[in-house]
Amino acid sequence: MQPTKYRAQILLEPEQHQVLVETARQENRSVSELVREIIREWVEKKDREVRLQSELKALQELAEIRRQIEEEHGIYTGNLLEEARNERDEDMDRVWRGEA
């Protein structure tokens, strides 16, 4: 079942109409089909732009939070991964020795 379509009347400049008609003819499609595709692509592009702006804003907010944390607590210069491995190894040694 085809989705409902709504009739819309638009006024085009002569050059716009000519390009649409020629493109539709070359692609063996209707002008309406071509216009719907153009509108669908434009809406998708706008949705992507809105999403990207939202993501950019979130990244900027995270950067500000990071700046505040660094300002308040400084920057840790240790090697967390190496420290975690050493701690794990020490825990395993205690277990093997029966101390845990």
C-alpha positions as a Markdown table, in Angstrom:
| # | Residue | x | y | z |
|---|---|---|---|---|
| 1 | Met | 0.0 | 0.0 | 0.0 |
| 2 | Gln | 1.4 | 3.4 | -1.0 |
| 3 | Pro | 1.7 | 6.0 | 1.7 |
| 4 | Thr | -0.7 | 9.0 | 1.5 |
| 5 | Lys | 0.6 | 11.8 | -0.6 |
| 6 | Tyr | -0.5 | 15.4 | -0.3 |
| 7 | Arg | -1.0 | 17.8 | -3.2 |
| 8 | Ala | 1.2 | 20.9 | -3.1 |
| 9 | Gln | 1.3 | 23.7 | -5.6 |
| 10 | Ile | 4.6 | 25.6 | -6.0 |
| 11 | Leu | 5.7 | 28.3 | -8.3 |
| 12 | Leu | 9.1 | 27.7 | -10.0 |
| 13 | Glu | 11.3 | 30.0 | -11.9 |
| 14 | Pro | 11.4 | 29.1 | -15.6 |
| 15 | Glu | 15.0 | 27.8 | -15.3 |
| 16 | Gln | 14.1 | 25.6 | -12.3 |
| 17 | His | 11.2 | 24.1 | -14.1 |
| 18 | Gln | 13.2 | 23.5 | -17.2 |
| 19 | Val | 16.0 | 21.7 | -15.3 |
| 20 | Leu | 13.4 | 19.5 | -13.4 |
| 21 | Val | 11.6 | 18.6 | -16.6 |
| 22 | Glu | 14.8 | 17.7 | -18.5 |
| 23 | Thr | 16.2 | 15.8 | -15.5 |
| 24 | Ala | 13.0 | 13.9 | -15.1 |
| 25 | Arg | 12.9 | 13.0 | -18.8 |
| 26 | Gln | 16.5 | 11.8 | -18.8 |
| 27 | Glu | 15.9 | 9.6 | -15.8 |
| 28 | Asn | 12.5 | 8.4 | -17.0 |
| 29 | Arg | 10.8 | 9.7 | -13.9 |
| 30 | Ser | 8.1 | 12.2 | -13.2 |
| 31 | Val | 8.8 | 15.7 | -12.0 |
| 32 | Ser | 6.8 | 15.0 | -8.9 |
| 33 | Glu | 9.0 | 12.0 | -8.1 |
| 34 | Leu | 12.1 | 14.1 | -8.7 |
| 35 | Val | 10.9 | 16.9 | -6.4 |
| 36 | Arg | 10.0 | 14.4 | -3.7 |
| 37 | Glu | 13.5 | 13.0 | -3.8 |
| 38 | Ile | 15.0 | 16.5 | -3.7 |
| 39 | Ile | 12.9 | 17.4 | -0.7 |
| 40 | Arg | 13.7 | 14.1 | 1.1 |
| 41 | Glu | 17.4 | 14.6 | 0.6 |
| 42 | Trp | 17.2 | 18.2 | 1.8 |
| 43 | Val | 15.3 | 17.1 | 4.9 |
| 44 | Glu | 17.8 | 14.3 | 5.6 |
| 45 | Lys | 20.6 | 16.9 | 5.2 |
| 46 | Lys | 19.0 | 19.3 | 7.7 |
| 47 | Asp | 18.4 | 16.4 | 10.1 |
| 48 | Arg | 22.1 | 15.5 | 9.9 |
| 49 | Glu | 23.1 | 19.2 | 10.4 |
| 50 | Val | 20.9 | 19.4 | 13.5 |
| 51 | Arg | 22.3 | 16.1 | 14.9 |
| 52 | Leu | 25.9 | 17.3 | 14.2 |
| 53 | Gln | 25.2 | 20.6 | 15.9 |
| 54 | Ser | 23.8 | 18.8 | 18.9 |
| 55 | Glu | 26.9 | 16.5 | 19.1 |
| 56 | Leu | 29.2 | 19.4 | 18.7 |
| 57 | Lys | 27.5 | 21.2 | 21.6 |
| 58 | Ala | 27.8 | 18.1 | 23.7 |
| 59 | Leu | 31.5 | 17.8 | 22.9 |
| 60 | Gln | 32.0 | 21.5 | 23.8 |
| 61 | Glu | 30.2 | 20.9 | 27.1 |
| 62 | Leu | 32.4 | 17.9 | 27.9 |
| 63 | Ala | 35.5 | 19.9 | 27.1 |
| 64 | Glu | 34.4 | 22.6 | 29.5 |
| 65 | Ile | 33.7 | 20.0 | 32.2 |
| 66 | Arg | 37.2 | 18.6 | 31.6 |
| 67 | Arg | 38.7 | 22.0 | 31.8 |
| 68 | Gln | 37.0 | 22.6 | 35.2 |
| 69 | Ile | 38.1 | 19.3 | 36.5 |
| 70 | Glu | 41.7 | 19.9 | 35.4 |
| 71 | Glu | 41.6 | 23.4 | 37.0 |
| 72 | Glu | 40.2 | 22.0 | 40.3 |
| 73 | His | 42.3 | 18.8 | 40.5 |
| 74 | Gly | 45.2 | 19.2 | 38.1 |
| 75 | Ile | 46.3 | 16.6 | 35.5 |
| 76 | Tyr | 47.2 | 13.1 | 36.6 |
| 77 | Thr | 50.6 | 12.3 | 35.2 |
| 78 | Gly | 50.8 | 8.6 | 36.3 |
| 79 | Asn | 50.2 | 5.6 | 34.1 |
| 80 | Leu | 46.8 | 4.2 | 35.1 |
| 81 | Leu | 47.0 | 1.2 | 32.9 |
| 82 | Glu | 50.4 | 0.2 | 34.2 |
| 83 | Glu | 49.3 | 0.8 | 37.8 |
| 84 | Ala | 46.2 | -1.3 | 37.3 |
| 85 | Arg | 48.3 | -4.1 | 35.9 |
| 86 | Asn | 50.7 | -4.0 | 38.8 |
| 87 | Glu | 47.9 | -4.0 | 41.3 |
| 88 | Arg | 46.3 | -7.0 | 39.5 |
| 89 | Asp | 49.7 | -8.8 | 39.5 |
| 90 | Glu | 50.1 | -8.1 | 43.2 |
| 91 | Asp | 46.6 | -9.4 | 44.0 |
| 92 | Met | 47.3 | -12.6 | 42.0 |
| 93 | Asp | 50.6 | -13.1 | 43.8 |
| 94 | Arg | 48.7 | -12.9 | 47.2 |
| 95 | Val | 46.1 | -15.3 | 46.0 |
| 96 | Trp | 48.8 | -17.8 | 44.9 |
| 97 | Arg | 50.6 | -17.5 | 48.2 |
| 98 | Gly | 47.3 | -18.0 | 50.0 |
| 99 | Glu | 47.3 | -14.6 | 51.6 |
| 100 | Ala | 44.0 | -13.4 | 50.2 |
